[in-house]
Amino acid sequence: MGFPLQESGEGEKMVFEEKKERCFSIELKSKAHLTNLTLADSSQENVLVEGTLGQLQHASLTDGVVIEVIGDKGVLRINLAKDEIREEKR
């Protein structure tokens, strides 16, 4: 499954595929930045991915539907619109 962005017919703008599920991608410059990858050997089938993106270089909302966090060691992308984010008071 690819990330939920695709080129439009014009080839210029990225567009969001309307889906109820949310997707993410993690791109690391080296496997050394991956600190933990756990695939559970149980009926629950849990998966844990942990690592470091390094120092924050840039964070943005792309095309109104993709949060992109860029570090010096990798990039995290999540398809999530700004209006779907709410601030939690702790």
N, C-alpha and C positions, 0 to 999 in steps of 0.2 A: 504494500500500500504506500503510495507516494504522499507527499505533503499536500494538503488540500488547496493548493494554488495551481493554477494552470494559465498558460498564455491565452489571451483572447484572440479572436480571429484577426485583430489588427496587429498582433504581435508586440504591442507596446505595453499594455497594462496587465497586471496580474489580477485575476478575479477569484472570488471565494466560491467554492462548491458548497451549495446549501446542504448541510447535513446536521443531524441532531448530535452526533458524536463529535468530540473535539479531538484533534490530532496534535502531535508534537513531534519535533525532531531535535536531536542533539548531535551536533557536529563538533568533534574534538580534533585538535591539530595533532595529537599523539595519544596512543592508548595508555601512555604513562599518566595522563590526566584523568583517567577512569580509575576511581579508587575502589569501587565496589559494583559488581554486577551479580545479582543473585537470582537464579531461577529455581524456585522451590520444587522439591521433589515430593509433592503432596497433592492431594485432591483439590486444594484451594488454588493451585497454580499461580501463586503470587510471584511478582517480579519486582525487583528493586534495582534502580540505576542511580549511582551516586558518582560524582566527580567534581571537577573544578573547571569553571570557565575562565579562571584567572581574574585579573583586575578588570573592572568594568571599563569598557571603552565607549559604549553607546547603548542606549535602550530606546526603543521606539515602537510606535504602533504603525504598521505598514498597511496601506490600503484599507485602513479602518477595521481590519479583521485579524491581523497577525501581530502578536507581541513578539518582538525580536530583542533578545538580550545578547550583546556582543561583548565578549571578554577577550583578553589577549591570548587565551588558550582554547577558545571555542565559542560556539553560538548555540543558543537555545531559542527555538521558535515554537509558539503555541497559537493555534487559531482560536482567538477569543476576542470578541468585539469590546470596545471601550464601555459600552452601555451594559455589558454583562459583568463588569467588575464592580464590586461594592466594597467600601471601606469598612473594616471591622474595628470596633473600639474595644480595647483590652484594658 
